[in-house]
Amino acid sequence: MPPLTRRDFLRRSGIGFGMLGLAGVLGQQSANAATIRGPHFAPRAKHVIHFFLNGGPSHVDTFDPKPALLKHAGKALPQTLLTERKTGAAFPSPFKFERYGQSGIEVSELFAKTAQHIDDIAVIRSMQAQVPNHEPSLMLMNCGDSIQTRPSLGSWLMYGLGSENQNLPGFVAMCPGGDPIKGAENWQSAFLPGAMQGTYVDSKHTEVDRLIENIRSPHAAPDAQRRQLDLLRTLNQAHRRERLDPRLDARIESFELAFRMQIEAAEAFDVSREPQHIRDFYGTGVHGRQTLIARRLVERGVRFVQLWHGAGQPWDNHDKIEAGHRKLAAEIDQPIAALLADLKQRGMLEDTLVIWGGEFGRTPTVEMSGTTSKLGRDHNHYGFSVWMAGGGIKGGTVFGSTDEFGFAAAENPVSAHDLHATILHLMGLDHERLTYRYSGRDFRLTDVEGNVVKEILA
């Protein structure tokens, strides 16, 4: 019988290709120690939790009140900006806005619980994207480029800083019920080392074994896996000595990480270990559960956690926006408020940056179907809102503004490059210095643009 090849060994071993598939996206800084840069200066934040509202939430119905729309209700607005679809007259928000906190910032009733923490939040009301289409705008907001394949924000943070936990992936993307538009490209590593890519978790599941595929081997006990890994490492190291390929080092270390994760990941994702009052505080739905998991992950040193909302039923309410936005906001308002309160109570908000936003906003005019109103809003990339709270942010702040109707950024426009530069700055990274040489040139998250929005920094 001929000797086993490495491939045959993997196929027959208790670890198997299932574990290899998991490990390939779970490597972290030990696999790419030469590429980890470390912070350029003292960071204000060490971790990020990013709520991404897939589909484009309406800024004029959430964090950017526009009373002028009520005055002009049913009338044409004096604007000439092109929209993707036919829109009609001014469409005032069906939601009530109130002032909250000592700062007195107005927030919609949709996020009344989140608004209780407005004095810890900085709202940017003058965000801009480039086009009114989901796919390029998702890539722009997540990866810094609407056309070319580029690494995601989380991957850049992993490249620059690595993870604080040797036994968990440093970048996790939780998206219940399936991928959003563009799927894994939203958390891709692109030309950065593959170990920097986000680890996808379908958080609709409650059992740890279904949350993280192949977290346990059905074929071998831990001691047997340990012996298999030791043999596999010996074979891989012998293979590596004959080749100069950094991917081999990453592969060896990723096997080790996958093995170590069997204990720590199972514990980190198990919210039943939390007291009942904490679970009730976050809420019993999938978004309450995944938000609590996010806190548990950053508590254990995970660098970047992205929480997707609206993948199956997006915030893309072209019609019946009142019912659609009310339902969607009700799913995440309590979890967001609970997270902010919980992080603050634990002393974690000081070094955890919380981000909220989507790929663009929505028009202040009503979308039309022929001559009939659909009672919804079209895509609007000209101006929308994003907010941040926590590590290094000056709470109770509003930066920038849209025009009186909310159609376009009017004062202090903020681009995706500006937003990314600001996030990197809070994490201790200079966006102009965090570069990666690829295809004959140096690339960075912010391309050749971007300015830190200093006005929202504490």
Secondary structure as UniProt FT lines:
FT   HELIX           6..12
FT   HELIX           16..24
FT   TURN            25..26
FT   HELIX           29..32
FT   TURN            33..35
FT   STRAND          47..53
FT   TURN            54..55
FT   HELIX           59..61
FT   TURN            62..63
FT   HELIX           68..71
FT   STRAND          87..90
FT   STRAND          97..100
FT   TURN            101..104
FT   STRAND          105..108
FT   HELIX           109..111
FT   TURN            112..113
FT   HELIX           114..120
FT   STRAND          121..127
FT   HELIX           134..143
FT   HELIX           153..161
FT   TURN            166..167
FT   STRAND          171..174
FT   TURN            176..177
FT   TURN            181..182
FT   HELIX           183..187
FT   TURN            190..191
FT   HELIX           194..196
FT   STRAND          199..201
FT   TURN            203..204
FT   HELIX           208..211
FT   TURN            213..214
FT   HELIX           222..241
FT   HELIX           246..268
FT   HELIX           271..273
FT   HELIX           276..282
FT   HELIX           286..299
FT   TURN            300..301
FT   STRAND          304..309
FT   HELIX           321..345
FT   TURN            346..347
FT   HELIX           349..351
FT   STRAND          352..357
FT   STRAND          361..362
FT   STRAND          365..369
FT   TURN            370..371
FT   STRAND          372..373
FT   STRAND          379..380
FT   STRAND          384..390
FT   TURN            391..392
FT   STRAND          397..399
FT   STRAND          401..402
FT   TURN            404..405
FT   STRAND          409..411
FT   HELIX           416..426
FT   TURN            427..428
FT   TURN            431..433
FT   STRAND          436..438
FT   TURN            439..440
FT   STRAND          441..443
FT   TURN            445..448
FT   HELIX           454..456
//
